[in-house]
Amino acid sequence: MKITILLTSAVFFAAFCVPARADGTLSLSALLKEAREKNPGLSAVKYKYRAALARVPQAGALPDPMLMTGIQNLPVNSFEFDEDMMTSKMIGISQTFPFFGKRALSEKAASEDARAVKGDYGEDALALARDVKTAYFRLYRIKKDLDVLKKTGALLESLKKIAQSRYSVGMGSMKDIIKTQLEQSLLIDRRLALRKEDRTERAALGALLGRSGPVEGKVEDIKPEPLSLDAKTLAGAAIANRPEIMAASERIKRGETMMALAKKASYPDFTVSAQYMERDRQNNGVRPSDMVSAVVSINLPIWRRSKIEPGIREAALLKSAAEEERDAEENEIKARVESLVEQVKKDDRMIKLYREVIIPEANDDINAGLAGYEVGKAQYMDLLDSIRTLLDYQTEYYNRVADRETKAADLEAATGPGR
């Protein structure tokens, strides 16, 4: 029994931790899949979409029929059913039929509203994917910053050993050793701050995944992939593919449908009624026949100025509002895409410059400085400044990479799923 429980627990734990591979590395694709399936906010919109779909057949359904029962023409002086032949017990049913086309238009409007909610769901899914990627790239940046601090710490340790060796033979200064130790303590402070930030980001990512705690595991290394960065083409793809635009278009269609439905309010609805009346045998021995009756009635839509015309204006105004919202969204998307394209291009140039020129030159300066300092041909402060500079360059490089990938994720969210 205990073995069964342990095996079951192990299987559950393994299933829960799918995004972390066997080597402890967090897979971005697995995290995105988990977020789509378990994020509470996205699930809420999914349920709203399903609820909107459930409203479609309701909108086109007939009104509920009415069941009637009662008595007719009962004398108040005796309250007897056998005193007057006009007295009867009645049961009836009535059904209202909206004017031709009203039900179809109501169902069409509900269907368009459901498709608009589906667009909202798609838009929220894009935003969620962007947020997961952003959190993941922040973890990558923190990881690389910690790696850089570790390498810098190794350089400082080498520098301290050289300074101690020079001091032991009377060629160096105790100040050099103390300054190196101070620099090492500053690295420790930065490392602690990064680890605190790492915990915060892991908790934020866990919330996006619908977990009750932070994610665990190492992030993958990132190699920026080349992107198609033609702003005009991407903006066109964004207009064609963004769920936000699809939702706005469906709301415009719904506005048109509601206008047609508001105009239909000028036409009456029909109510068909049928009644069966049972009459008792009279006190004089006569048994009158039971009776049936049927009635067709219509409502009179006469309040045109106070009800029908304002309803038409309301629907037209809502349609105009939806059109303006769509135009505003298209303009915002175009501007966003153009801005992100320029930012990614700039980051690509700077990443290449850091990788191929700036960091290699800084490494060469340090190697030469260490060799020179060891034989007394280089100044300690110059070498320390070179180490600080390399630290800054490497940190900036990985920050650029993380920022570039974050902007690429923003660009993907801006252009839609079909990019």
N, C-alpha and C positions, 0 to 999 in steps of 0.2 A: 504493500500500500504506500509506504513511504517512498519507495523507488518510483512508483507511478506519479506521485505528486511532484517529485523532483524533476522527472522528465517533462511533465506538463509545464512546470514553471520555466524550465530551460527553453522549451519551444516557444512559450509566450515571450520570454525575454529576448530571444533571438529575433522573433518577428517584430517586436517593438523597436529594436535597434537596427533595422535593415539599412538606414542611410550610412552607418559606419561599417566599412568593409572589415574583412578578417584582420587586416593589418592596422585597424584603428583609424583609417582615413575616412573622412566624411565625403560622400559623393554628392555633388551639387544636383545632379539629375534625380537622385533618390530623394533628396530633401525637397525638391520642387514637387515631386509626385506626392510625397507625404503631405505637403502643405495644401495641395489641391484637394486631397481626400479628407483632411482633418481640421483645416482652419475653420474655427467657429463662424467667423464673419462671412466667409465664402459659402459655408453650408447654409447660413441664414438666407442669403440671396437665392441659393438653389431652391430652398423651400418656398420662397416667395414666388419664384418662377413656376413651380409646380402648382402652387395655389392659384396663380393667374391662369394656368391652363385649365384648372378645374372650374374656373368661372366661365369658360367659353360656352360649354353646353347649357349652363344655367341661363346665360344671357339670351340664348335663342329659344328657351323653353316657353311653353304656354303658361299663363298665370294659373294658379291653383283653381280648380273648379269649386263652386260653392254648393254645399248641401243645405237644403232648407227643410224644416219641419214645423208644423204648427197646426192651429185650428182656425177655421173661418166661420164668421157669422154665428157665433154662439150667443144665444139670448142671455142678457144680463139679469133678467128677472128670475130665471130658473136655473141657468147654467146646465140645461139638459140638452143632450145631443139628438133626442127623438121628438123634439117639439116643433122644429122648423126644418123644412126640406132643404133650406139653403145652408144649414149647418153641416160642416164636413171637417174631417181630419186630413191634413195635407202633408205630402212629402214631395220635394222637388230638387232639381239640380240645375245649376247654371254654369256656363263656361264662356269666358271672354276670349275673343279672338282679335288680337291687334290687327290694324289695317295692313293690307298686303305690303310686304317689304320691311316692316318695322322690326320683326324678329330677326330677319337676315342681317339687317344693319347692326342691330345690337350684338349679334354673335360675331360679326366681322370686327366691330370696335373692340370687343373683348379679346379676340384673337390678336389684333394688332397691339393691344396693350401687353399681352403675354409675350409677344416677340420683342417688345421694347424692354421688358424685364429681363428677357434672355440676353439682350445686349448689355444691360447693366451687369448681369452675371459675368459675361465675357470680359467686360472692362475691369471688374473687380479681380478677376482671375489674372489679368495682365498686371495689374497693380501689385497683387500679392507676389507674383513671380519676380517682379522688379524688387520688391522689398526683401524677399528671401535672398536674392542675388546680392543686393547691397549689403545685407548683414554678413553674408558669406565672404564678400570681398574685404569687408572691414576686418574680419577674422584673419584673412590672408595677410592684410597689411600689418596687423599686430604680430602675427607669426614671423614675418620677415623682419620687422623691426627688432624683435627679440633675437633673431639670428644675427642681425647686424651688430647688436649690442654684445652678443657673445663673441663674435669675431674681433670687435673693437677691444673687448676685455682681454682677449689673447694678445693683441698688439700691445696694449698697455702693460701687460705682464712681462712681455719680452723687453719693452722699454725699461721697466723697473729693474729687471735683472741686469740689463746693461748698465743702468745708472748705479746700481749697487756694486757691480764689478768695478766700475770706474772709481767709485768712492773708496772702495777697499784698497786701491793702489794709489790713492791720493790724487787722482786726475779729475774726479767729479765733485759734485756738491750735494750735501744732504737735502738741499731745497729741491733738487730734481726728484729725489725719491719721494719726498713729502707731496710734491705737486702731482706726481703720478698716482699716489695713493688717494689723494683728494679726487682726482679725475675718476678713479675706479669707484669711489663711493658715489659719485654723481651718476655713474652708469647703473649702480644698484638701485638708486632712487627711480631712475627712468624705467628700469625693469619692473619694479614693483607697481608703478603707475600703469604700465602696459598690461600687466597681469590682472589688475583690477578692471581695466577697460575690457579685457578679454572676457572676464566673468559677466560683465554687463551685457556685452554683445551676444554671448551664448544664451543668456536668459531671454533677451529680445528675440533671438532666432527660435528658441524653444516656444515662445508665445505664438509666433507666426505659424509654427507647425502644430499648434493645438496641444502642446505638451504642458504639463504642470511644472516642469523644471527645465534647466538649461540643457543644451545639447553637449555631448562629449565626443571627443575624437579630434584628429588633426585634419586641417583643410588641405586640399590638393594644391599643388603648385599651379600657377597660372601662366600660360603663354598666350599673350594677346593675339587673337586671330584677325587677319585682315578683313576689313568690312568694305562693302560697296558704299561709297560715301558721296553719291550724287544726290544733292539735296532735293532737286526737282523730282527725280524719280522716286525717292523715298517719301516725299510729301504726297505724291500721287498715290503711292501704295497705302499710305496712312489713311487718306480719305476713303480709299476703296475697302480697306480691311478693318478699320477700327470698329469694335463693337459699339463704342460711344456714338459714332455717326450712324450706325445701323439703328440704334435705339432711338435717336433723334428723328430719323426718317420714318420709323414706325409710328412715332408720336404725331408726326405731321399727317400721315395717312389716317391715323385715328381721329385727328381733328377734322379731316375732310369727311370721314364717315359720320362723325357726330353732327356735323353741319347738315348732312343729308337726313339724318335721323330727326334733327330738330325741325327741319322743314316738314317732315312727315307728321309732325304733331298737329298740323292743320287738318289732317284726315281723321275721321272718327274710328273708334274701335267698336266691335260688335259683340253683344252679349246674348247668347241663346239660352233660354230657360225652358224647362219642361216640368210640369207639376201633375201629380195624381192626387185626386180628392176622393176620400171614402166617406159615404153617407150612411148613417145608421137607419134601421127600420123605425118608422114613425110610430107614435103611440096610437095612431088610428089604424095600424096594421099595414100601411103601405110601405113597400121597400123601394125607395128611389134608386135610380142607377148611380153608380160612381161616375166621376167625371175626370177628364184630363184637359190640360191646357198647355199651350206653347206660346212663348213670347220671344220676339227678337227686339232688342233695344240697342240704341247707340248713344254714346256720349256726344255732347255738343261742344266742340272746341271753339268757343266764341270769344274767349279772352285773348285776342290776338295781340293787342298792344301791351298788355300787362304780363303776358305769359309766353306766347309763341315767338313773337319777334325778339324779346330779350334773350330767349333761349337760343335763337339762331345767331344773334350777335355774340353771345357768350362762346358758342362753339367756334365762330370765326376768329374771335380774339385769341382763344387757346391755340388754334391752328397757327395764327400769326406768331404767337409767342414761341411755339415749337420751331418754326422756321428761323426765327431770330437766334434761338439757342443753337440750332444746327450750324448756322453761318458763323456764330461766335466760336463754336467748337472747332470748326474747320480752320478758321484764321489762327486760333491758338495752337492747333496741331502743326500747321505749316511753320509758324514762328518757332515753335519748340524744336521741330525737326532740324530746321536750318541752324539754330543755335547749337544743338548737340553735335551736328556734323562738323561745324567749325571747331568745337571744343575737342572732339575726338581726333581730328586732324592735327591740332596743336599738340595734344598729348602724344600722338604717334611720333611727331618730330622730336619732342623733348625726350621721350623714352629712348629713341635711337641715338640721340646725342649723348645722353648719360651712359648708355650701354657701350657705345663704340668709341667715345672720345674722353668724356669727362672722368668717369670712374677709372678706366685704365691708366690715364695720366696721373690721377691721384695715387693709385697703387704704386706706380713707378716712383713717384716722389717719396713715398714712405719707404720703399725698399732702399732707395738711394740714401735717404736720410738716416735709416737705421745703421747702414754700413758706415756712413760718414761719422755718425755720432759715436759709434763704437771705437773709432780710431781718432776721435777728437777733431774731425774736420767739419762737423755740423753742430749747430746750436740746439740745445735741448728744446727751447721754446718754439723754434721753427719746426722741429719734428712733432712736438705735441700739437701745434696748430695744424700740421698736415694730417694727423690722425683725426682731429676734430672735424676737419674739412671732409675727409673721406667718410666719416660717420654721417655727416649731413648729406653728402651726395648720395650715399647708398640709401639712406632713409627717404630722401626725396625721390629717388628712382622708384622704390617700391610703392611709395605713396602715389606717384604718377600712374604706375601700373594699375593699382587698385582703383584710383579715380577714373582711369580710362575705361576699365571694365564696368564700373558703375554707370558711367555715361553711355556705354554701349548697351547696358541693360535698360537704361532710360530710353534709348533710341528704339530698342526692340519693343518696349511697351508703347512708345509713341506711334510706331508704324503699324502695330497690330500683329496678329498671329500669322499672317500670310507672307511676312517679309522673307 
